[in-house]
Amino acid sequence: MTNPTDPAAPVVEMRGISITFPGVKALDGVDFRLFPGEVHSLMGENGAGKSTLIKALTGVYGIDAGTITLGGEQVSFSGPAQAQASGISTVYQEVNLLPNLSVAENIMLGREPRRFGSVDWRAMRRRAAELLAGLNLDLDPGSLLGDHSLAVQQLIAIARAIDVQAKVLILDEPTSSLDADEVAELFRVIRSLKEQGVAILFVSHFLDQVYEICDRLTVLRNGKLVGEYLVEELLRIDLVQKMIGKELTVLDDLEQRARSVSIDESDAATFVQATKLGRRGAMHPADLPIAAGEVVGFAGLLGSGRTEFARLLGGIDRADSGELSIGGRSTRLRTPRQALSHRIAFSSENRRDEGIVGDLTVRDNIVLALQADRGWARPIPKKRQDELTQSYIQTLNIRPANPDALVRNLSGGNQQKVLLARWLAIAPRLLILDEPTRGIDIGAKAEIQKLVFNLAENGMSVLFISAELEEVLRLSHRIVVLRDRHIVADLENDGLTVDSLLALIADGSGDDPEAPDAAGGPLLAAAVPTTPATPAPAATSAPTTPSDPTTTDPTGDPR
């Protein structure tokens, strides 16, 4: 383990931490330390053990071996509440707030100011307003939390964490739902807390953000410690190699597979044709053709209508204007079940609430859509369930390779793979992927991108939505630019760059005469790269299908 010079005694020190889940060694003798007044990043692929280590520190998981000290004293927390009372506050990637309560109630939940034995609502709203103002967030403390976007809810969760006067603040993927300006505001708050001596554990898959805000980092791989390093002394390429244990060639291979020609519509029949499809208050009526074997990327700002239009195509929301043709036949999608019957699958960006079922096993989650499509009167035979599940575990490299593992115990990246396996099991003709790589590590991201290549090469249509413009450029044959819930451009991905897309997004210039002007639009989605990407993918390797699974190491880390 690398030992940079200690600026002070660590506020947190974990020694020899080991945790074992059934059949899996989640952490194996891991050391970790956190100093006051520093931002420390915990790095590793999905399944490396990052979340498990955090939950060991905060009392969610008990440890099988090792010691934890806080402020020089050995501690053993029975749960997050006890950890919080001792000055350790955590904000997780998935916002765990109550959407049916107000912003102020969520911020002060469990710490409500009281007067004469009753909640002092005026004092509660006043304190919430102060915390929100500290984040430069102009919100009504009395407004309903559920009326706000996921990005705003994340900032509210951080405001709640700041309010407990924490000695240690743990931020687990706090920027995954934030736009660029909100990230800048969050970093301003982090720097302010750092100056006050707060120790901040920052977990993110965005390397640019890690190198911008962090002082030190610790790398885990397969539940074991790789090392602790000063950020300024570790090159990014070296960090990636330490995370994955080998040289990173997957993304290079993807770039080599890219091509500069788009789908020829004379050779590929249009599978989906939306004509003036829209929904009042959600999406302005718009046209969109999607050909068989075509990857169509959606580019735009938060609130531009990317998800709203995708939900219309997936039958999640009902269109109230326009027409939709599937396979040459006009139809109306009123429910997701109807979309499934037309072989259209929608994978939501909100995988916790609209995707995985945490209390079910990997097997149950994978066969869920297929069983719903067959009808509950025709149960899938157990043998077929096992064959299907094992095939996708191997094909998508789901870790741990245990069909009976509860999905809630898997890392975010592996949960995303389980969700993809569910939709692939129904053999869709159009797969709608809304932010499928958000909050997952670079290795899992490359695997999912490779999967998209292979699916398109084998005739599946894919609608791909991502806040990372470089990723959209790398994967898409065509790119549709949205702004203020209008489609403002529909372009072949031939010579496009991040800068040219940014110009379209900012100016709103396109073919739609009713598109609004550029003033007052929302801010750009988080982690937008500033370098051009090679456009338009092509797949040359064997298709990724459950009929021909690849082998994988059966061991794995559930977190």
Number of C-alpha atoms within 10 A of each C-alpha: 10 10 9 11 7 8 10 9 13 18 19 22 20 21 15 17 23 23 22 16 12 8 12 18 18 25 30 19 16 21 23 20 18 23 23 22 22 22 25 27 28 23 27 28 23 29 26 27 31 26 21 24 27 20 17 24 27 24 20 17 17 17 21 14 15 15 17 22 17 21 14 12 10 12 15 17 18 14 16 19 15 14 20 21 12 16 16 24 25 24 21 17 18 20 18 12 19 15 15 12 15 18 30 27 24 25 28 19 15 8 13 18 17 12 10 6 7 9 13 13 16 10 15 21 21 13 19 26 21 14 21 23 13 15 19 14 17 10 15 15 22 16 14 17 23 15 13 15 13 17 20 18 24 25 24 26 20 26 24 24 21 22 15 17 15 20 23 26 26 24 22 22 20 24 26 23 26 26 22 16 14 22 21 14 18 19 17 16 18 23 19 13 21 17 13 12 15 23 26 28 22 22 28 22 21 18 15 12 17 21 17 10 18 21 16 23 26 24 23 26 22 25 27 19 21 20 17 22 20 16 20 11 9 13 10 14 11 12 19 20 12 19 24 18 12 10 12 18 11 16 16 10 12 20 18 12 18 19 17 15 15 18 17 11 12 7 9 14 16 19 20 23 21 20 16 16 22 24 19 10 8 19 23 21 21 20 16 16 15 22 23 23 24 30 31 29 28 29 29 32 24 23 19 25 23 27 22 20 26 23 20 26 27 28 21 19 18 18 24 13 15 15 18 24 16 19 16 12 10 12 14 18 19 15 14 20 18 17 23 24 13 17 19 25 28 25 22 22 20 14 18 16 11 10 19 23 19 16 13 16 18 31 24 21 24 28 24 18 21 19 18 15 16 13 11 9 8 10 12 14 8 9 9 11 18 14 14 18 26 19 20 28 29 19 21 24 22 29 28 25 22 21 20 12 21 18 24 18 19 24 25 25 26 26 28 26 24 28 24 23 26 26 23 21 19 22 16 20 23 30 25 26 22 23 18 24 25 20 24 23 23 23 20 20 20 21 18 19 20 23 19 27 29 22 23 25 21 16 15 21 26 28 22 24 26 23 26 19 27 21 23 25 28 24 29 28 27 24 27 21 26 27 28 25 24 24 30 24 20 19 14 19 27 17 14 18 20 20 15 12 21 19 12 19 24 19 15 25 19 18 11 13 8 11 18 17 13 15 9 8 17 17 17 21 24 23 21 17 15 12 10 17 20 23 28 30 30 25 19 11 11 11 19 19 20 20 12 13 17 15 12 14 10 14 14 22 27 33 26
